[in-house]
Protein backbone atom coordinates (compact mmCIF):
# COMPACT_ATOMS: atom_id res chain seq x y z
CA UNK A 1 0.00 0.00 0.00
CA UNK A 2 1.05 3.59 -0.63
CA UNK A 3 -0.04 6.79 1.12
CA UNK A 4 0.34 10.45 0.21
CA UNK A 5 0.91 12.60 3.30
CA UNK A 6 0.23 16.31 2.80
CA UNK A 7 1.22 18.72 5.59
CA UNK A 8 3.16 21.98 5.59
CA UNK A 9 4.97 20.98 8.79
CA UNK A 10 8.05 18.87 8.10
CA UNK A 11 7.82 17.51 11.66
CA UNK A 12 4.19 16.43 11.20
CA UNK A 13 5.02 14.79 7.86
CA UNK A 14 7.75 12.83 9.65
CA UNK A 15 5.50 11.84 12.58
CA UNK A 16 2.58 10.78 10.38
CA UNK A 17 5.00 9.09 7.97
CA UNK A 18 6.44 7.00 10.81
CA UNK A 19 2.96 6.01 12.03
CA UNK A 20 1.93 4.95 8.54
CA UNK A 21 5.25 3.22 7.78
CA UNK A 22 4.85 1.20 10.99
CA UNK A 23 1.65 -0.17 9.43
CA UNK A 24 3.63 -1.39 6.42
CA UNK A 25 2.57 1.44 4.11
CA UNK A 26 4.99 3.21 1.75
CA UNK A 27 4.74 6.99 1.87
CA UNK A 28 5.22 9.98 -0.38
CA UNK A 29 5.04 13.54 0.91
CA UNK A 30 3.90 17.00 -0.11
CA UNK A 31 4.10 20.31 1.79
CA UNK A 32 0.88 21.77 0.34
CA UNK A 33 -1.97 21.03 -2.02
CA UNK A 34 -0.11 22.12 -5.14
CA UNK A 35 2.79 19.78 -4.35
CA UNK A 36 0.26 17.02 -3.66
CA UNK A 37 -1.27 17.42 -7.12
CA UNK A 38 2.25 17.32 -8.59
CA UNK A 39 2.92 14.09 -6.64
CA UNK A 40 -0.28 12.56 -8.00
CA UNK A 41 0.75 13.45 -11.56
CA UNK A 42 4.29 12.13 -11.05
CA UNK A 43 3.56 8.95 -9.10
CA UNK A 44 -0.07 8.12 -9.83
CA UNK A 45 -2.83 7.36 -7.42
CA UNK A 46 -1.84 6.21 -3.92
CA UNK A 47 -4.08 3.91 -1.91
CA UNK A 48 -5.05 6.84 0.32
CA UNK A 49 -4.12 10.40 1.30
CA UNK A 50 -3.74 12.03 4.71
CA UNK A 51 -4.24 15.77 4.31
CA UNK A 52 -3.77 18.76 6.62
CA UNK A 53 -6.25 21.62 6.24
CA UNK A 54 -4.17 24.73 6.93
CA UNK A 55 -1.33 25.02 4.41
CA UNK A 56 0.05 27.80 2.21
CA UNK A 57 -0.48 28.02 -1.56
CA UNK A 58 -3.29 25.46 -1.69
CA UNK A 59 -4.94 24.34 1.54
CA UNK A 60 -6.24 20.88 2.29
CA UNK A 61 -9.86 21.72 1.64
CA UNK A 62 -9.00 23.13 -1.79
CA UNK A 63 -6.97 19.97 -2.44
CA UNK A 64 -9.92 17.82 -1.38
CA UNK A 65 -12.16 19.62 -3.89
CA UNK A 66 -9.54 19.28 -6.66
CA UNK A 67 -9.12 15.56 -5.98
CA UNK A 68 -12.86 14.89 -5.93
CA UNK A 69 -13.24 16.81 -9.21
CA UNK A 70 -10.63 14.64 -11.00
CA UNK A 71 -12.07 11.36 -12.25
CA UNK A 72 -8.67 9.65 -11.75
CA UNK A 73 -8.73 10.30 -8.00
CA UNK A 74 -12.40 10.97 -7.25
CA UNK A 75 -12.87 7.81 -5.18
CA UNK A 76 -9.40 7.78 -3.57
CA UNK A 77 -9.80 7.54 0.22
CA UNK A 78 -8.85 10.86 1.81
CA UNK A 79 -8.54 11.55 5.53
CA UNK A 80 -8.28 15.10 6.82
CA UNK A 81 -5.65 15.22 9.60
CA UNK A 82 -5.83 18.69 11.07
CA UNK A 83 -6.08 21.10 13.98
CA UNK A 84 -9.41 22.36 12.60
CA UNK A 85 -11.80 21.34 15.38
CA UNK A 86 -14.84 23.47 14.55
CA UNK A 87 -17.73 21.09 13.89
CA UNK A 88 -18.75 23.22 10.90
CA UNK A 89 -15.32 22.62 9.35
CA UNK A 90 -15.51 18.88 10.06
CA UNK A 91 -18.93 18.71 8.41
CA UNK A 92 -17.79 20.84 5.46
CA UNK A 93 -14.91 18.42 4.80
CA UNK A 94 -17.03 15.28 5.17
CA UNK A 95 -19.83 16.69 3.03
CA UNK A 96 -17.27 17.63 0.36
CA UNK A 97 -15.90 14.10 0.14
CA UNK A 98 -13.40 13.50 2.94
CA UNK A 99 -13.76 9.89 4.08
CA UNK A 100 -12.66 10.53 7.65
CA UNK A 101 -11.40 13.29 9.90
CA UNK A 102 -8.63 13.07 12.52
CA UNK A 103 -8.05 16.00 14.86
CA UNK A 104 -4.51 16.88 15.94
CA UNK A 105 -3.03 15.96 18.31
CA UNK A 106 -3.71 12.26 17.84
CA UNK A 107 -2.03 8.93 18.58
CA UNK A 108 -0.88 6.18 16.27
CA UNK A 109 -3.78 4.06 17.59
CA UNK A 110 -6.34 6.70 16.62
CA UNK A 111 -4.90 6.96 13.12
CA UNK A 112 -4.76 3.17 12.79
CA UNK A 113 -8.39 2.87 13.91
CA UNK A 114 -9.54 5.44 11.32
CA UNK A 115 -7.58 3.70 8.56
CA UNK A 116 -8.88 0.32 9.71
CA UNK A 117 -12.48 1.62 9.55
CA UNK A 118 -11.82 2.48 5.91
CA UNK A 119 -10.26 -0.93 5.20
CA UNK A 120 -6.84 0.66 4.65
CA UNK A 121 -4.71 -1.16 7.23
CA UNK A 122 -2.67 -3.83 5.48
CA UNK A 123 -3.17 -7.38 6.71
CA UNK A 124 -0.53 -8.36 9.24
N, C-alpha and C positions, 0 to 999 in steps of 0.2 A: 504494500500500500504506500501511497505517496500523499503528503499533505503540503499545502501552501500556507505558510504563516505570514500574515501581514500585520506589522506593527511598527510604528515609527521609533519605538524604543529598542535599541540594540539589546539591552539587558532583558527586556520582555521576550524578544525573539529568541534569545538564548534559553531562557527559562522554559518557555512553551516548547521550544524545539527539543529540549532535554526530556520533558514530560512525554512528548509524542514519540521521540526516538526510543524511550524506554518501553513503549508499547509495540516496538518493532516496525514503526512507520518511518519511511524516508522523508526528509523534509527539504523544501526549498523556501526561500525567504524573500520578502519585499518590505520596503520601508514605508510605502504608501500605496494608494490605489492605482496610481499610474504605473508604478513598478510592478504591481501585481498583474496588471493587464499585459505588460511586457513579458512577464514570466509565463503567463498562459500562452501567449503567442510563441515564445521560444521553446517551451517544454511540454506544451499540450495540457490537457485536462488532468489535474490531480484527482485523487479519490475524494478529497474534501479540502475545504479551506477554513482557517481560523483567522478571523478578521477583527482588528481593533476598529473602533468608531472614529476617534479623534486623531486625525493625522493631517499633515500638511499636503498641499497640492491636490489630492483627491482623497476625501475621507472614506471611511468604511461603508457608510450608508450609500454614498455615491457609487462606490465599487459594487455593492450589493445590487443596486439598480442596473448597473452596466452588465454585470454577470447574468442577471435574470433576463435581460433584453437580448442576449446573444444565444442563439439556438444551440451553439456548441457547448455551452456551459449552463444553460437554463436550469437543468435539474441536478447540477453538482451540489452536494451537501455543503452548506455554509453555516458556520457557527460564529456569531458575534461574540467576541471576547473583549470586554470593555469596562471602563469605569462608569459608563452611563447607567445610572441606576433609576432614573425617572421612569415610572411605569409607562408613561406616554411614549417614551423613546423605545422601550422594550416592545410595546405593542406595534409601534411604527415599523420596527425592524422585522418582527414576525409577520405582520400583515403584508410586508413588501417582499417576503420570500426567504428570510433567514429561517433555517431549520431549527436552530436552538440559540440560546442566549446564555452566556456565562459572565457573571459579574466579577470584576477584579476587586480585591484579591481573591484567589481561589486556590485550591489544592490540586495535586495530581489526581486524587481520587474523584474530586468533583468533575474534572475534565474527562477522566476515563468513563465515569458514569454517563455523562452527556453523550460521548462518542458511542458508548455501548448501546444507549437508547436508540441511536440512529443506525445501529448495526455496523459501526465503523471500527470496532476494536478487532484487530486480527486474532484469529484463533490461536491459542497458546500452543 
